[in-house]
């Protein structure tokens, strides 16, 4: 005869349901696994056909053959895609938290426009033609615009709305300047046409070395801001009560976004929608906690960027479609969907 256990005993022996933290942690591990697979695909798949043997030889054997050279180029391209994707994702997540606008992206504060305008100026008036020169001018342009937006937004009295308005106004002015210079100077137009669409094809060890210190500094700063930004999301008064320094958090957030977006734009050109789409999608399953949004965005943004780059190499063989064009094609419908869903939720 079976004797049924009392309810208290059954409750003690029943397996505990997985916690939300455990589920998020498992998702983060899964995201890393997906990123590894996409990175391997970026090395193995391209406009030029290579066998798996050639890819293996290029990765682990002495270089020298045609296949080895192609794999080395793809490896640099993949590393730059990993770095730039993480930077754009983190910059987008920080700016969305800073402006309290889930549809904000790194272009909102004029950082992309500042980098582009600086490169056009360098090409047209200073005769700069090398990629290494583009990197430094683009980064300086992004930094200058970031500082100007902070100043016009009210500096210590800056608010999310004032920062967004200042960034939008500066972006419009700089893009007008950029178009005017490119129309008047055919040489500048020819040199800028490829850079302005955003591409990973010019990746090299030299470019990676130049932007790596800035990217690492920006990543560390962005991750360190997760707690104060969480406090600010509950409102200024609540954040102050929790001990958050509003002015310092806003200034450091601007600095982190400028460094991350400026370095990525300097190395790859302005790439749109990555910093908008990924943080917004991540927030839908992590919730509003930036301690989870930022790591997820840093991992899944390179998945999107490298995936778009692989698609661009495959659809136009033996040529290739620049990654900035692919992300724009993918991001346009997604952006429309996000806007419509947000409007529906507000009705």
N, C-alpha and C positions, 0 to 999 in steps of 0.2 A: 504493500500500500504506500503510495507516494504522499509525502508530507510537504505541503507548500511552505516555502520560506516566508517569514514575515516581511512586510513591505520595507521595513527599515534595512533588513539584511540585503534584500534585492537591490535597493538603492545604492548600498555601499559597494556591491560587487559589479554593478553595471558599469561598462566603460564610459568614461566621461566624454562628452562631445568635444570635438576640436574647437579651440578658442579662435577668435577672430585674428589674434596675433599669429597663431600657428598657421592659419590659412594664408595670411599675408606673407609670412616668411617662406612658406612652400611656393607661393606664386612668384616670389622674388628669385628663388632657385630655378624655377621653371623658366623665368624670363632670361636668366643667365644662360641656360642651356639653349634657348632659342637664339640668343645673340651669338653663341659659339657656332651654331649651325649656319647662320646667315653669314658670319665672317668667313667660314670655310667655303661657302658657296661663292662669296666675293672673290676669293683667291682662285677657285677652280673654274669659274664660269666667266666668259668674257667675249668680246667681239672676235677674238682670235681663238680658233679651236685648239685645245690642248687635251691630251689624254691624261688619265689619272696618274699614270707612271711619270709623265713629264712634270706634272704638278708636284708629285712626291719628290722627284729628283731636284726640282728647283728649290724646294723647301729645306731638304736635309742633306743634299750632296753639294759638291763643289760646283759653283756656277761656271758657265762658259758657253753652253749651247743656247740656241734661240729660245727654247722653252724656258730655260733658267732665267734669262733676262726678262721675259714676259712675266713670270711668276714673281720676280723681285719687284717689278713695277706694280703688280697687283697687290703685293704685300704692303708696300708703302701707301698705296691708295686705300687699302682696307684699314690700316692703322689711322690714317688721317680721317677716314669716315667714322671710325669709332670715337675719336677725340672730338671731332666737330659735331657729331650727332649728340653726344653727351652734353657738350657745351650748350647747344641750341635748346635741348630739352630742359636743362636746368635753368637757363636764362628765361625761357618761357614760363616755367613754373614759378620762379621768383617774381617775375613781373606780374603774373596773374594774381599772386598773393599780395604784392605791393599795391596794385591799383584796384584790388578787389573786383576784378573783371575777369571772369573765366574765359572770355574770348580775346584777351590781350595776347600779344606775341612780341618778340624782340624788335619788330619793326615799329611798334607803337610809339616808342620813345625816340625815334629818329636815328637809332644806332646804325642800321643798315644804310640809311641815306648818308650819314656822315662818312662812313667808310667809302662808299661809292664816290661821293663828291671829292674826297681826298685823293683817290686814285686817279680820277679824271684830271684833277689839277696837276698831279705829278706827271702824268703823261703829256698833257698839253703844254704846260708852261715850264716844266723842269726837265723834260726829255727822259724821264724814267721809263725803261723798257723791260727790266728784269722782274721776275716774279718776287725775288727777295725784296726788291724795292717796293713793289705793291704791298707786301705784307706790312711793312713798317708804316707806310703812309695810310693804309686802311685802318690799322690799329690806332694811329694817332688821331685820325678823323673821327673814329667811333668814340674815343676817349674825350675828345674836345666837345662833341655833341652831347655826350652824357653829362659832362660838367655844365654845359650851357642849359640843358633841360633842368638840371637840379637847381641852378641859379634862377632861371625864369619861373620855375614852379614854386618858388618861395623859399628855397634853401631850408633853413631850420623850421620854417612854417609851412613846408610843402605838404600837400594833401594828394591823395590818389587822383582826384579829378584835375587838379592844377598840373600835375606831372603829365597826365595823358594829353591835356590840351596843349601844353608847351611842346611835347614831342610831336604831336600831329602838325602843329604850325611850322615847326622847324623842318619836318620831313617834306612838307609841301614846298617850302622855299628851296630846299636843297635839291629836290628832284627837278624843279624848274631850272635851277642853275645847271644841273647835270645835262639836261636835255639841250639847253641853249649851247653849251660848250661843244657837245658832241655833234650838233647840227652844223656849227660853224667850222669845225675842224674834222675833215674827213679822216685824217690819220688817227686822231683820237677815237673816232667812231669805229674804225676797223680794229683797233687794239682793245677797245672796251667791250665790243660786241660779245666776245667769248667769255670774258670775266664776269660781266653783269648777270648772266643767266645762272651762274652757280655751277661749279663742276669740281669733281675729284680727280680728273684726268691728269692734272699737272702736279699731282702729289709727288714729293721727293723727301729724302731724309733731311735735306737742308731746311725745307719748309717746316717739317715736323719739329725739328730742333728749335727753330725760331719761335714757334707759337706754344710749344709744350710748357715752358715755365708759367706763362700767363694762364693757360688752360688749367693747369694743376692748382694754381693759386685761386682761380675763380671757383673751381669745384669745391675746394676746402672751405672757402668763405661761404658759398651758397649752402652747403650742408650744415655749417655752423649756425646759420640763421633760421633753421627750421623752428626752433622753440619760440624765439621772439616774434616770428611771423605768425605762428599759431596764435599767440596771444593777441596780436593786432587784428587778426581775423574776427575776434569777438567784439571789436569796437575800441576806440581810443581810450575811453574811460576805464573799461575793463582791463585793457592792456596795462595802463598805468597802475591800476590797483594790483596787478600781478607782478609789478616791478619791471616791466619792459620800458626801455628808453626809446621812445618813438622816433625822435630825430636821428639818433645813432642808427637804429634799425633801418630806417628809410635810406639814409646815406650809404650804409654798407650794402643794402640791397641794390641800390643804383650802381654802386661800384662793382658788385659781383656780376650783375647783368651786363654791364658795359664791357668788363674784361672778357667774359665768356663769349658774348655775341661778337665783340670786336675781333677777338682772336680767330673765331670760326669764320667770320666774314673775310678777314684778311687772307686766310689760307685758301678758302674755297669760293669766295664771292658770295653775294647775298642769296641765301637759300631760304625760301619761304615755306610757311605752313608747318614745318617740323616742330618749332617751338610753340605753336598754337594747338595742333592736333593731339600730340602725345600727352602733355599734362592734362588736357581736358578729358581725354579718354581714361587716363589713369585714375583721375579723381572719381570717376563713376564706379570703380570697384574698390578703391582704397578708402573712400571718404575724404573729408577735408584735412586730415592730419598730414602736414608737410613732412613729418619724420618718415612717412612712407611714400608720399608723392614724389619727393626729390630722388630717392634711390631708384624707384621704378622709372621715372622719367629719364634718368641718366642711363639706364640699361635699355629701355625700349626705344628711345629716340635713335640710337645708332642702328637698331633693327630696321626702322623705317627708312633711314637714310641709305644704308647699305643695300637694303632690298630694292629701293628705287633705283640705285646705281646699277645693280645687276639687271633689272628690267630694261633700263636704258641701253645697256650693252647688248642685250639679246634682241630687242625688237628692231634694231636698225643695222644688223650685221650686213657687211663687214665694218660699217661705220658705227657710231654710237650716239645716243641721245643724252644730253647733259642731265645730271641728276636734278638740277634746279627746275628744269622743264617737267620732269616726271613728277616731282613732288607738287608742283603747281597743278598739274593735271589731276593728280589724286586728291589734292587738298581742296580744290575748288568745290566739288560736290559735297565733301565732308563738312566744309565750312558752312555751306548753305543749309545742310541738314542740322548742324548744331544751332545755327541762328533760329531756324524754324522751330526746333524743339524747345529752345529757350523761350521763344515768344508764346508757344502753346502752353508752357508751364506757368507763364505769368498771367494768362487769361483766366 
